[in-house]
Amino acid sequence: MIHSLAEVQTSNIGNNTTVWQFVVILKEAKIGSNCNINMNVFIENDVQVGDNVTIKPGVQLWDGTRVGNNVFIGPNVTFTNDKLPRSKAYPDQFLKTKINDYASIGANATILPNLNIGSYAMIGAGSVVTKDVKPYQLVVGNPARHIGYITETGQKISLNLEDEHGNKFVYENDRLKKLEE
């Protein structure tokens, strides 16, 4: 469903994707299936969005942004693609930012360019991400710092790899696994 008040120039939108009012999607953007693109979102040309992605209001995805599958992007998340921006001065190529599968980015977070946000990572609301975030990491603050881990089901795990019930986990090879008794 594409709302009548949206301006969608691309034909590269998957099945069952909803585009709400006041959204602008440029001609070369690629949007997957079963996405929910809320109102007041802008998506530039060199952008790829996977399947089952939620993009909340007030988000702009600039050239070079790659969004994996099952990603959540909260309201007013800010992406950038140029470390030294100047009016009317454009780089030969914009920097890339990759948001991997199942990552979640909280409201009002700022993501600097040329970063990789790992699978299942969670970025807290209002955080300013200045460096890569590894899979399953939970980061918060300005600049964002690693304060724990998050499971695939959204359970918070401490830096010493224990949950609130004392269950122990191991983090190796960019995977988080519960230790069996």
C-alpha positions as CSV (number, residue, x, y, z in Angstrom):
1,M,0.0,0.0,0.0
2,I,1.4,3.4,-1.0
3,H,-0.5,6.3,0.5
4,S,-1.7,8.8,-2.1
5,L,0.3,11.6,-0.4
6,A,3.6,9.8,-0.7
7,E,6.0,10.5,-3.6
8,V,7.5,7.1,-4.6
9,Q,9.7,7.3,-7.7
10,T,11.1,3.8,-7.5
11,S,9.5,0.7,-8.8
12,N,11.8,-1.5,-6.7
13,I,9.4,-2.1,-3.8
14,G,8.6,-5.6,-2.6
15,N,5.2,-7.1,-1.9
16,N,3.2,-6.1,1.2
17,T,5.3,-3.0,1.9
18,T,3.4,-0.1,3.3
19,V,4.5,3.5,2.5
20,W,2.7,6.2,4.5
21,Q,1.9,9.8,3.8
22,F,4.6,12.4,3.2
23,V,7.2,9.8,2.3
24,V,9.7,10.5,-0.5
25,I,11.5,7.6,-2.1
26,L,13.9,8.4,-5.0
27,K,14.0,6.5,-8.3
28,E,17.0,4.1,-7.7
29,A,16.2,3.1,-4.1
30,K,15.5,-0.6,-3.5
31,I,12.9,-1.5,-0.8
32,G,12.2,-5.1,0.3
33,S,9.0,-6.9,1.0
34,N,6.7,-6.5,4.1
35,C,8.3,-3.3,5.2
36,N,6.6,-0.5,7.1
37,I,7.8,3.0,6.1
38,N,6.1,5.5,8.3
39,M,5.2,9.1,7.5
40,N,7.9,11.8,6.9
41,V,10.6,9.5,5.8
42,F,13.0,10.4,3.0
43,I,15.0,7.7,1.1
44,E,17.7,8.7,-1.4
45,N,18.8,6.8,-4.6
46,D,21.7,4.7,-3.5
47,V,19.8,3.0,-0.6
48,Q,18.9,-0.6,-0.1
49,V,16.4,-1.7,2.5
50,G,15.8,-5.4,3.2
51,D,12.6,-7.3,4.0
52,N,10.5,-6.9,7.2
53,V,12.1,-3.5,8.0
54,T,10.3,-0.9,10.2
55,I,11.3,2.7,9.6
56,K,9.5,5.1,12.0
57,P,8.7,8.8,11.3
58,G,11.3,11.4,10.7
59,V,14.1,9.2,9.3
60,Q,16.2,10.0,6.3
61,L,18.3,7.3,4.6
62,W,21.0,8.9,2.6
63,D,23.0,7.6,-0.4
64,G,25.2,4.7,0.7
65,T,22.9,3.3,3.4
66,R,22.4,-0.4,3.5
67,V,19.7,-1.9,5.8
68,G,19.4,-5.6,6.3
69,N,16.3,-7.7,7.0
70,N,14.2,-7.4,10.1
71,V,15.8,-4.1,11.1
72,F,14.0,-1.6,13.4
73,I,14.8,2.1,12.9
74,G,13.1,4.3,15.6
75,P,11.7,7.7,15.2
76,N,14.0,10.5,14.1
77,V,17.1,8.4,13.8
78,T,19.7,10.4,11.9
79,F,22.1,8.9,9.4
80,T,25.0,10.7,7.8
81,N,27.1,9.9,4.8
82,D,29.8,12.6,4.7
83,K,32.4,13.2,7.5
84,L,33.3,16.7,6.2
85,P,30.1,18.2,4.7
86,R,30.1,21.5,3.0
87,S,27.2,23.2,1.1
88,K,27.4,22.5,-2.6
89,A,30.6,20.5,-2.2
90,Y,30.1,16.8,-2.9
91,P,32.5,13.9,-2.4
92,D,33.2,11.6,-5.4
93,Q,31.5,8.9,-3.5
94,F,29.4,9.0,-0.3
95,L,30.5,6.8,2.6
96,K,28.6,3.6,3.2
97,T,26.8,2.6,6.4
98,K,25.5,-1.0,6.9
99,I,22.8,-2.0,9.3
100,N,22.8,-5.8,9.5
101,D,19.9,-8.2,10.0
102,Y,17.8,-7.8,13.2
103,A,19.6,-4.7,14.5
104,S,17.5,-2.1,16.3
105,I,18.2,1.6,16.6
106,G,16.4,3.6,19.2
107,A,14.7,7.0,18.7
108,N,16.8,10.0,18.0
109,A,20.1,8.1,17.7
110,T,22.7,9.5,15.4
111,I,24.7,7.1,13.2
112,L,27.9,8.6,11.8
113,P,29.0,7.5,8.3
114,N,31.1,4.5,7.2
115,L,30.0,2.3,10.1
116,N,28.8,-1.3,10.4
117,I,26.0,-2.1,12.9
118,G,26.1,-5.8,13.6
119,S,23.3,-8.3,13.5
120,Y,21.0,-8.2,16.6
121,A,22.8,-5.1,17.9
122,M,20.7,-2.6,19.8
123,I,21.5,1.1,19.9
124,G,19.8,3.0,22.8
125,A,17.6,6.0,22.2
126,G,19.6,9.3,21.8
127,S,23.0,7.5,21.3
128,V,25.6,8.9,19.0
129,V,27.3,6.0,17.2
130,T,30.9,6.9,16.2
131,K,32.4,3.5,15.7
132,D,31.3,0.0,14.5
133,V,28.9,-1.9,16.8
134,K,29.5,-5.7,16.9
135,P,26.7,-8.2,16.7
136,Y,24.5,-8.6,19.8
137,Q,26.1,-5.5,21.5
138,L,24.0,-3.1,23.4
139,V,25.4,0.5,23.1
140,V,24.1,3.8,24.7
141,G,25.3,7.3,25.2
142,N,27.3,10.1,23.5
143,P,29.6,8.7,22.2
144,A,27.8,5.4,22.3
145,R,29.6,2.9,24.5
146,H,29.2,-0.9,24.9
147,I,27.2,-1.6,28.1
148,G,26.1,-5.1,27.6
149,Y,24.6,-7.6,25.1
150,I,21.1,-8.3,23.8
151,T,19.8,-11.8,22.9
152,E,17.9,-12.6,19.8
153,T,14.7,-12.5,21.8
154,G,15.6,-9.0,23.3
155,Q,16.8,-10.1,26.7
156,K,19.5,-7.8,28.2
157,I,22.8,-9.5,29.2
158,S,25.4,-7.8,31.3
159,L,29.0,-7.1,30.3
160,N,30.1,-10.1,32.5
161,L,27.7,-12.2,30.3
162,E,25.0,-12.9,32.8
163,D,21.2,-12.2,32.6
164,E,19.1,-11.0,35.5
165,H,18.5,-14.6,36.7
166,G,22.2,-15.5,36.9
167,N,22.2,-17.5,33.6
168,K,25.6,-17.4,32.0
169,F,26.3,-16.7,28.3
170,V,29.4,-16.8,26.1
171,Y,30.3,-14.3,23.3
172,E,32.7,-15.7,20.7
173,N,33.0,-15.5,17.0
174,D,30.4,-12.6,17.1
175,R,27.8,-14.9,18.5
176,L,26.0,-14.8,21.8
177,K,25.1,-18.2,23.3
178,K,23.6,-19.3,26.6
179,L,25.8,-21.8,28.5
180,E,24.0,-25.0,29.2
181,E,24.2,-26.3,32.8
